[in-house]
Amino acid sequence: MGFLDGQAAIVTGAAVGLGNQYAKALAAEGCNVAICDVRADVLDVGRELAAMGVESLAFIADVSRPEDVRRVVDGAVAKWGRIDTLINNAGVWRGSMPADDLDKSLEDYEILIGTNLKGVYLFGRAVIPHLIASGRGGNIINIASDHIHTHPGRPTGGGPAMDLYDVSKWAINGLTVPWSKALKPHGIRVNGFTMGATDSYMLRSFHQFKAPPEVVANWMTAEEVCDLAIQLIREGPGGRTGENIPAWLGFEVELAPQPAAKPAWLAG
Ligand SMILES: NC(=O)c1ccc[n+]([C@@H]2O[C@H](COP(=O)([O-])OP(=O)(O)OC[C@H]3O[C@@H](n4cnc5c(N)ncnc54)[C@H](O)[C@@H]3O)[C@@H](O)[C@H]2O)c1
C-alpha cells in the first residue's frame, strides 16, 4: 500500500488539527498508527484510520501523565512489537504575561510546560529504548514552532502573551539536538518542525471558529505541513537529523535539499 507498510508509528494529540493529519498521512503510506489525545473523539479517529486499511490503536491519554504515556507506548509495542516513528505533536496554547499573578502563572506552567515539553520528554524516554532495541533505526519528529526558527528578516518569538508557550517550544531544542547526536549511531533521526500559521482546530479557535475565507486562505494547510513529515521519513537512514524543519507562511512548503555529503577527508 505504501512505503511504510508493516511499520508502526505513534502520534500524540491526534483527535483534531495537525496530529489528526499526521496520523492519516502515515496511514496512507501503510503505517499502523497508535494515537492518543485528551479528547474522547480520538476513538473515532482510530476507527477512521482502521477504515484506511491499516491497524490502529486509539487512547484517551494525557501526554503529561507518565502512566498514560506508558499505557500508549506499551499498548503499541504489545500490538505490533515495534515502533518506527514518533510524532510528538500534542500541544496547547494559552496566553501568559510577565505580570500575571502567581496562581495563574503556576496553572499556566503546569498546562503549557506539562503538555508541550514534559509530554515530548516523556514520550521520547518511553519510545527511544524500543527504537534502539529494534536495531532498525527510526524517526522522531518534535513539533515546535516558527517562533523559534523563522525566516530571515523576521524576529523570532511570538506576541507579548506568549512567554511560556515560547519557553515550551524553544526548550524542545534541548531534546531534539542531544537526542539526534546520541541516537545517530542507532540510525534514529530526530528533527523538529518549525511551522507558522497552519489551518487547525487551534488556529480556528483563535478566531472563534469564524475566520473569514480570505484569512484561512493565507494559512498553510495541514496536508502541506504533514506531507513534509512523510518526505522527511522517506529520506531513510541517511536523511537529515538534528534540524529544525521550517514551514513558513509565504514560502514554498518543501524540504530544502540536503547538503551534498562532504568528502571523507573533509568530514572530520
Ligand atoms: N496550527 C499552527 O499554526 C501551529 C503553528 C506552530 C506550531 N503548532 C504546534 O503544532 C501542534 C499541533 O497544533 P494544532 O494547531 O494542530 O492544535 P490543535 O489544538 O488543533 O490540536 C492539538 C491536539 O492536541 C491535543 N492535546 C492537547 N493537550 C493534550 C495533552 N495533554 N495530551 C494529549 N493530547 C493533548 C488536543 O486535544 C488536540 O487534539 C502543537 O504542538 C502546536 O503548538 C501549530
The ligand as an SDF file (V2000), in Angstrom:
LIG
                    3D

 44 48  0  0  0  0  0  0  0  0999 V2000
   -1.5260   25.3030   13.8460 N   0  0  0  0  0  0  0  0  0  0  0  0
   -0.4820   26.1220   13.8700 C   0  0  0  0  0  0  0  0  0  0  0  0
   -0.5000   27.2060   13.2490 O   0  0  0  0  0  0  0  0  0  0  0  0
    0.7730   25.7530   14.6120 C   0  0  0  0  0  0  0  0  0  0  0  0
    1.9190   26.5300   14.4170 C   0  0  0  0  0  0  0  0  0  0  0  0
    3.0950   26.1870   15.0940 C   0  0  0  0  0  0  0  0  0  0  0  0
    3.1130   25.0750   15.9340 C   0  0  0  0  0  0  0  0  0  0  0  0
    1.9720   24.3500   16.1110 N   0  0  0  0  0  0  0  0  0  0  0  0
    2.0540   23.1750   17.0030 C   0  0  0  0  0  0  0  0  0  0  0  0
    1.5370   22.0510   16.3220 O   0  0  0  0  0  0  0  0  0  0  0  0
    0.9660   21.1460   17.2640 C   0  0  0  0  0  0  0  0  0  0  0  0
   -0.4670   20.8530   16.8630 C   0  0  0  0  0  0  0  0  0  0  0  0
   -1.1760   22.0840   16.8910 O   0  0  0  0  0  0  0  0  0  0  0  0
   -2.6160   22.2520   16.2450 P   0  0  0  0  0  0  0  0  0  0  0  0
   -2.6500   23.6140   15.6920 O   0  0  0  0  0  0  0  0  0  0  0  0
   -2.9690   21.0990   15.3990 O   0  0  0  0  0  0  0  0  0  0  0  0
   -3.5030   22.2420   17.5880 O   0  0  0  0  0  0  0  0  0  0  0  0
   -4.9700   21.6580   17.8350 P   0  0  0  0  0  0  0  0  0  0  0  0
   -5.4380   22.2830   19.0970 O   0  0  0  0  0  0  0  0  0  0  0  0
   -5.7770   21.8270   16.6210 O   0  0  0  0  0  0  0  0  0  0  0  0
   -4.6470   20.1090   18.0950 O   0  0  0  0  0  0  0  0  0  0  0  0
   -3.8770   19.7310   19.2210 C   0  0  0  0  0  0  0  0  0  0  0  0
   -4.3520   18.3950   19.7320 C   0  0  0  0  0  0  0  0  0  0  0  0
   -3.5730   18.0630   20.9040 O   0  0  0  0  0  0  0  0  0  0  0  0
   -4.4730   17.5950   21.9020 C   0  0  0  0  0  0  0  0  0  0  0  0
   -3.9120   17.7740   23.2370 N   0  0  0  0  0  0  0  0  0  0  0  0
   -3.7990   18.9410   23.9330 C   0  0  0  0  0  0  0  0  0  0  0  0
   -3.2710   18.7010   25.1420 N   0  0  0  0  0  0  0  0  0  0  0  0
   -3.0230   17.3710   25.2160 C   0  0  0  0  0  0  0  0  0  0  0  0
   -2.4870   16.5060   26.2280 C   0  0  0  0  0  0  0  0  0  0  0  0
   -2.0700   16.9890   27.4150 N   0  0  0  0  0  0  0  0  0  0  0  0
   -2.4000   15.1850   25.9660 N   0  0  0  0  0  0  0  0  0  0  0  0
   -2.8300   14.6900   24.7790 C   0  0  0  0  0  0  0  0  0  0  0  0
   -3.3490   15.4490   23.8050 N   0  0  0  0  0  0  0  0  0  0  0  0
   -3.4470   16.7770   24.0180 C   0  0  0  0  0  0  0  0  0  0  0  0
   -5.7300   18.4180   21.6790 C   0  0  0  0  0  0  0  0  0  0  0  0
   -6.8750   17.8470   22.3270 O   0  0  0  0  0  0  0  0  0  0  0  0
   -5.8230   18.4120   20.1660 C   0  0  0  0  0  0  0  0  0  0  0  0
   -6.4880   17.2810   19.6700 O   0  0  0  0  0  0  0  0  0  0  0  0
    1.0830   21.8230   18.6340 C   0  0  0  0  0  0  0  0  0  0  0  0
    2.2370   21.3490   19.2980 O   0  0  0  0  0  0  0  0  0  0  0  0
    1.2320   23.3070   18.2720 C   0  0  0  0  0  0  0  0  0  0  0  0
    1.8950   24.0300   19.2740 O   0  0  0  0  0  0  0  0  0  0  0  0
    0.8070   24.6500   15.4720 C   0  0  0  0  0  0  0  0  0  0  0  0
  1  2  1  0
  2  3  2  0
  2  4  1  0
  4  5  1  0
  4 44  2  0
  5  6  2  0
  6  7  1  0
  7  8  2  0
  8  9  1  0
  8 44  1  0
  9 10  1  0
  9 42  1  0
 10 11  1  0
 11 12  1  0
 11 40  1  0
 12 13  1  0
 13 14  1  0
 14 15  2  0
 14 16  1  0
 14 17  1  0
 17 18  1  0
 18 19  2  0
 18 20  1  0
 18 21  1  0
 21 22  1  0
 22 23  1  0
 23 24  1  0
 23 38  1  0
 24 25  1  0
 25 26  1  0
 25 36  1  0
 26 27  1  0
 26 35  1  0
 27 28  2  0
 28 29  1  0
 29 30  1  0
 29 35  2  0
 30 31  1  0
 30 32  2  0
 32 33  1  0
 33 34  2  0
 34 35  1  0
 36 37  1  0
 36 38  1  0
 38 39  1  0
 40 41  1  0
 40 42  1  0
 42 43  1  0
M  CHG  2   8   1  16  -1
M  END
$$$$
